[in-house]
Amino acid sequence: IHIGHKLFQREKAQGFLDYILKTPDTYCIMLGDTIENVLSSTAVKYPGAIHDQVMNGEAQREEAYRMIKPLADKKKILAWTESNHSLRSWNAAGFSPEQWLADKLKVPFCGTDALLICKVGSQEYIIHATHGTGASTSLPSVFGKLLAQVQRVEAANVYIRGHHHKKVLADMVAIDAKTGELRKKIIAATGCFMGYLEGYGHKAGLTPVVPGAVKIKLYAKRWDIHGTL
């Protein structure tokens, strides 16, 4: 979401939050970078980033709390993960803004990796979610990161990551070693809620960002998964 950045797309982010809140059987996973969280100590590593930040860290956290609290109150957030922007504070002082938000909103904080067993009706699905790492923004490189995630964590049905600001979605099929049946997998990278022009990605020559999030549907009456951009 990157609350606090000058290119934060508040209206688009609020639209997604409202959709989740008002739509039955719809939930979200918070993948991090909820706030921009530029520190004076990190300005050397990320030149100019502090000038793109229009709110201080405390104001960013409080704004994130206000925006996301309605979802937390309705138990609409399944899990929360750590992220690189949050780790700036953790590396400097052992304080994670993501964990602070999750704890304050009473949402399960999973650290680097969230591994979820979701029971939908009589069906069971395993989801692996992580914020992600690396400077990959092109489609081939983001796909490569997703495939590496599948190799790193076995047996999930859905793999989700953020970080790259690029929406990517693909189906995979693998043989279930226990049953010999073909079993679908979905790999997905989600987008962001910030603009591109004259932002740090634009200035660094990275590919344009893709606003928004992906949606994964888990079926209750039969075992099936489906993703949409």
Salt bridges, closest charged atoms under 4 A:
ASP33 OD2 - HIS2 NE2 3.62
ASP33 OD2 - HIS131 NE2 3.23
GLU36 OE1 - HIS2 ND1 2.77
GLU36 OE1 - HIS85 ND1 3.92
ASP52 OD2 - HIS5 NE2 3.83
ASP52 OD1 - LYS6 NZ 3.09
GLU62 OE2 - LYS104 NZ 3.72
GLU63 OE2 - ARG10 NH1 2.41
GLU63 OE1 - ARG66 NH2 2.75
ASP73 OD2 - LYS69 NZ 2.79
ASP113 OD1 - HIS128 NE2 2.86
ASP113 OD1 - ARG152 NH2 2.87
ASP224 OD1 - LYS184 NZ 3.27
ASP224 OD2 - ARG222 NH2 3.57
